[in-house]
Structures are given as structure tokens and as C-alpha cells.
Amino acid sequence: TRLVWSMDWDTTLKQFMDEQQALQAFYGYLSKTSPNEALQLEMCMNAKQLEAMPEEQAAAAAIQMCANYLGIQAASGEAALGSLNTQVEQSMTALALEALPK
């Protein structure tokens, strides 16, 4: 319910990340109202998918994601994952505070 959502925005967003229907609705809302925040959410969604990939595949995907979303060329898969994780944490906090409808 809205009351529960308003008590803890970070937890709400993390729950959205596990609920595909809610996540797609939120992404659609952001695409219309705030394209920059939609791009941040897209990065977070794609980064979450890395968790299910084999390590080598995740490292290669992370390097590509760093180039696409962060505009950086990571020296290694490990560096890319670190940079991506840092940015995802910052984006999730910002999205929870600023983008969730209140």
C-alpha cells in the first residue's frame, strides 16, 4: 500500500526490482516523466541481470555497460563491476528519494 511505500522508499524500490510488473510500470512512468531517471533505472535493471550470469560473461557485460552508461572504459571486468556497483548504489538511492511518486 501507499502507506508502506512512504515509510521506506529504499526498500520499496528494492522490492520493485524483484517484481517485474511493478518495475516495468515504474520504468514506463519514468520514461514519460523523467528520461534521465529512466536511464538510471535501466542501468540498475541491467546490472541486476549480471548477478545471474557466469562470472566471465558478467565481466564482459559489465565492461560494455560501463562504456554505455558511465562513459568509461574499464581496465578489467572486476574494475567494471566495481564501478557499476558503485553507480547502481548511488542511482538506487537517488531514484528512491527523487523518482518514486510521493
C-alpha positions as CSV (number, residue, x, y, z in Angstrom):
1,T,0.0,0.0,0.0
2,R,1.0,3.6,-0.4
3,L,1.5,4.0,3.4
4,V,4.0,1.2,3.5
5,W,5.8,2.6,0.4
6,S,6.1,6.0,2.0
7,M,7.7,4.7,5.2
8,D,10.8,3.4,3.5
9,W,11.5,4.4,-0.1
10,D,14.7,2.5,-0.4
11,T,13.0,-0.8,0.5
12,T,10.2,-0.1,-1.8
13,L,12.5,0.4,-4.8
14,K,14.4,-2.7,-3.9
15,Q,11.1,-4.6,-3.9
16,F,10.2,-3.1,-7.3
17,M,13.4,-4.5,-8.6
18,D,12.2,-8.0,-7.8
19,E,8.7,-7.5,-9.2
20,Q,8.8,-7.4,-13.0
21,Q,5.4,-5.9,-13.5
22,A,5.9,-3.1,-10.9
23,L,9.4,-2.4,-12.3
24,Q,8.1,-2.1,-15.9
25,A,5.3,0.2,-14.8
26,F,7.8,2.4,-12.9
27,Y,10.1,2.4,-15.9
28,G,7.3,3.4,-18.2
29,Y,6.3,6.2,-15.8
30,L,9.9,7.5,-15.6
31,S,10.3,7.2,-19.4
32,K,7.4,9.7,-19.8
33,T,8.2,12.0,-16.8
34,S,12.0,11.9,-16.4
35,P,14.1,10.2,-19.2
36,N,17.3,10.7,-17.3
37,E,16.0,8.8,-14.3
38,A,14.6,6.2,-16.6
39,L,18.1,5.7,-17.9
40,Q,19.4,5.3,-14.4
41,L,16.7,2.7,-13.7
42,E,17.5,0.9,-16.9
43,M,21.2,0.7,-15.8
44,C,20.1,-0.7,-12.4
45,M,17.8,-3.3,-14.1
46,N,20.6,-4.4,-16.4
47,A,23.1,-4.5,-13.6
48,K,20.8,-6.8,-11.6
49,Q,20.8,-9.2,-14.5
50,L,24.6,-9.6,-14.2
51,E,24.1,-11.5,-10.9
52,A,22.6,-14.4,-12.8
53,M,25.4,-14.6,-15.4
54,P,28.5,-16.7,-15.3
55,E,31.5,-14.7,-14.0
56,E,33.3,-14.2,-17.3
57,Q,30.1,-13.3,-19.1
58,A,29.1,-10.8,-16.3
59,A,32.6,-9.2,-16.5
60,A,32.3,-8.7,-20.3
61,A,28.8,-7.3,-20.0
62,A,29.9,-5.0,-17.1
63,I,32.7,-3.6,-19.3
64,Q,30.1,-2.9,-22.0
65,M,27.7,-1.4,-19.5
66,C,30.4,1.0,-18.2
67,A,31.0,2.2,-21.7
68,N,27.3,2.6,-22.4
69,Y,26.0,4.1,-19.2
70,L,29.0,5.6,-17.5
71,G,31.1,6.7,-20.5
72,I,34.2,5.0,-19.2
73,Q,36.5,2.2,-20.4
74,A,37.1,-0.1,-17.5
75,A,40.5,-1.8,-17.4
76,S,39.1,-5.2,-16.4
77,G,35.8,-6.9,-15.7
78,E,36.5,-6.6,-12.0
79,A,37.0,-2.9,-12.3
80,A,33.9,-2.6,-14.4
81,L,31.8,-4.5,-11.9
82,G,33.1,-2.2,-9.1
83,S,32.4,1.0,-10.9
84,L,29.0,-0.3,-12.0
85,N,28.1,-1.4,-8.4
86,T,29.1,2.0,-7.0
87,Q,27.0,3.8,-9.6
88,V,24.0,1.4,-9.1
89,E,24.0,2.1,-5.4
90,Q,24.1,5.9,-5.9
91,S,21.4,5.6,-8.6
92,M,19.1,3.5,-6.4
93,T,19.4,5.9,-3.6
94,A,18.7,8.9,-5.8
95,L,15.8,7.1,-7.5
96,A,14.2,6.1,-4.2
97,L,14.4,9.7,-2.9
98,E,13.5,11.6,-6.0
99,A,11.8,9.5,-8.6
100,L,9.2,7.4,-6.7
101,P,5.9,9.1,-6.8
102,K,5.1,10.5,-3.4
